[in-house]
Amino acid sequence: MADFKESMKNKDEVRKNTVSLARAAIKQYEVDHREELDDDGVLAILSKQVKMRKDALSDFEKAGRTDLLETYKAEIAVLEAYLPAQLSEEEILAVVKETAAKLGIESGRQNMGKLMGPVMGRVKGVADGNMVKKVVEQFLS
């Protein structure tokens, strides 16, 4: 709420609209499920909002909508400020190697599912699923 009020005072339309949409998504979830979200739940909603915007970027790029492209990039930056710092590729690779060693997995695409589940359990909220998938595929090949 403080950021919403501050963005209104500073006439920062992108920040105001993004925070408003995020608050609406959180409120909608709480109303639909009749439960109040804790911090982890709010982070999950914010992560979903970022993912939706990132997925839309490629569509806007294909359609040549640079105006929407820039707006969505700005919205993603606003939302990511509320999320915990994301792990780098090297940090994800370290988690993948450690998890694979515990499970006794060295290589082979058939082990993708066996490795993805435990790795995602460890990095949930601090790593993008697509990035984890890419790192696991590289590790297994």
C-alpha positions, 0 to 999 in steps of 0.5 A: 500500500505504501508503494501504491500511495507513493507512486500516486504522489510521484505520478508514476503511472506504470508503478501505480498500475502494476502494484494495483494489478498485483494487489487485485490478483492477490485479493482475487485469490483470497476471495476465490479461495476464502483464505488469507495468503501468507508471505509465501502465497503472496510471493507465488502470486507475484511470481505468477504475475511476472511469468505471465508478463514474460510469456507475453513479451515474445507475443508482443515482439512477434506482433511488433508491438514495441509500445507494449513490450516496453510497458511490460518490461517496466512492469516486470521490473516493478514486480521483481522488486518484491520478489526474493533475488533469483539464483544465477545459472551457476547457483542453480547448476550447483543445486542440480549437481548436489541433488543429482549426487544424492539421487545417484543420477549422472546423465541421461534424458530419461532421468529428467523427471527424477531430477526436476522434481527434487531440484524445483522443490529446493529452488522454488520461489528463487529460480525460474522454472524455465532456467532450471529446466535448461540447466538440468537438460545441460547437466544430463546431456 
